[in-house]
Amino acid sequence: MGKKWKGAKSWLTIGTYDGAHVTGGTDWIMIKYFHGEKYHSHCQNVERIAIVLVTCDPGVQTGAVKIIEEYRNTTKDSKGRKVPLECYYLFELNHDAACSVKDKGLSPGSIMLIILIVVGTVYLLLGFLYQRYIAGAKGLEQIPNYDFWRDFGSLQADGCNFMCRCSEARPTRYKTMDDALADDDRDDTLLPM
């Protein structure tokens, strides 16, 4: 960071990006730039420091930098002399980047996903209980609508074949593994008798 003061013949470096220190809170960010040019006659000839304070201003995308002032905090030592505690240049910038993100609640997609999971869980749980205790099913037959879910992949393949292929032939139904094993008579000749 550089600053040209009134009456100055060249730019004065009051801080550099190297080793900048960033701190922040819920509605502010403070960036300290160190390693500026040394003071000549005050602040015990230490290096200049620039502090940029970015404060929250909702809706502001391009804020204006305000130069607050050069601070020279001093204290008195044991002999009563003024000793600088800290010397720095303070700049203030209002911007919405410093605003914390407010919790806006759940999105509509999240709500739909939660509803889908709850309804699916209730469907499986109640269907399982009904099949087990009322219908007396055992094993995989306890899954609610087991015949539909067993053929679900084949039904999707049939639908895709019907919608995506432009053949004049009637689409064939894909067989499940159980159907294919039951209908396959071709392996009778493989086993010697």
N, C-alpha and C positions, 0 to 999 in steps of 0.2 A: 504494500500500500504506500502510495506517495501522496504528498500534499504540498501545494505551492502556496506559501503564505504571502500576504501583502508585503511588498517591498523586497521579497526574496528573489534572487537572481536565478536560482535553479530549484528543482524539485527536492523535497526533503523526504527521505524514507522513514516512515514512522512504524513500519512492521513488515515482515515478509511471510510468505506462505509456509516456509520451512518451519516445522515444529509448531504450527498453529494448534491451539488447544480449544476444543469445543465442549461446552457444557450446556445443559438445558433443563427446563421444567415443563409443566403442562401447557403453558402458553408463552414461552419465551425460549430463545436460543442465544447463547453468548459465545462469540468467537474471539479469542485473544491471539493477536499477531505479535510475535516477539522479534527481536534482533533488528530493530530500527537503528537509525543513526544516533550516536551518543549526544546527550545534551552538552552544551558548551559551558554554560555558566551556572546552572542550577541543577537540582536533583542529583547532586554528587556525581555528575557526568556519567550516569548510567545510560544504557540503551533505551531508546524510546519504545513504548508499547502502545498498540492500537487495539481498542476493544469495540467490536461491533455487536450491538444488542438488537436482535431481531425479535420484535414483539408481535403477538397475534393480532391480526386485523382481518376478520373473515371477509372474503370476497375481493381482497386486494391482491392482484397478481403482480403488478409492478409498483412497488412502493418507492417513496422518495427518502433518501438518506438525509438525516438531520445531524448536523455537527452540534453536539451538545456543548462541549468545551474541553479544555485541557485541564485535567485534575492534577493538583499538586498537594497531596495529603502530607501534612507534616506533623511532627510531634516534637516535644522538647526532651532533650537528653538530661542527664544528671547535672550538667553545668548550666542548663537553661538555654542552650542553643537549639535552633530549629533544625531538625533532622527529617529529611523526607522519608515517609513511609512507602509511598508509591506514587509514581508519576505515569500518567497514561492519557491518551486521547480517547474520548468516548463518542461513538457514533450510534445513532438509533435508526432502525429501519422497521417500518410496519409492513407485514406481509402475511398472507394466509398460510405460508409454509410452516410457520411456527405454531399454528393452531393444532391442538391434539385432535385426533380422530374421535368423534363422538359415536357412541354405540347407537346405531339406528335400529337395532333389533334384527330379527331374522328376515332373510330375503324370501320372496315368494317361492323360489325353487327349494329352499331349505324346508319351508313349511310343507310343501307338497311331498318332499322326500320323507319327512317325519310321518305324515299321514299315511303314505304308502307302506312304510315299515310297520307302523302300528296295525293297519288293517291286514297286512299280510301275516303278521304274527298271530293276530286274533283268529284269522281264517284257518291257519295251520293248527293252532292249539284246539280250537273248538271242533274242527273237522276230525282231528285225531281222536279226541275224546269221544265224539259221536261214533266214529267207525269202531273204536275199540270196545266201548261199553254197551252201545245200543245195537249196532249192526253185528258185533261179535267178530270183527275181522282180526286177522293175525298177520304178522310180518309186514311186507310192503303194502298189503291191502289196507293198512291203517291210514295211509296217506289219503287225505280227502281228494276225491275225483281222480283216483289213481289211473284209471283207464285214459282219461283225457291227458294227464301229464306224461304218461308213457308214450302216447302218440303225438305229443306236442311238437317234437322236432320234425317228424314226418309231415305234419300238417303245415308247418312253416315252409318246408321244402316244396310241398305241393302249391302253396300260395305264391311262392317266389317263381316257380316254374310257370304258373298260370299268368302272372303279371309281367314277367320279364322276357319270356321266350315267345317268339312269334311263329311257332309251329302250328300246322293245321291238325296235327295228330292230337288225339285226346291225351291229356297228361296222365301219366301212370302214377299210381300211389306208391310212395317209398315204403318199403317194408322195414319193420323193426327187426332187431336181431332174433327175437323169439319167433316171429313169423317166418323169417328166412330159414331158420333151422327146421321148423315144422314142415315147410313146403318143399324143401330141397330133397329130391330123390336121386340126384346125380351121384351121390357117393356110394350107392349100393354096389356098383361094379368095382369099386376100389378094394374092397375086402374080399379075400378069397374064402370060399365056403367049403 
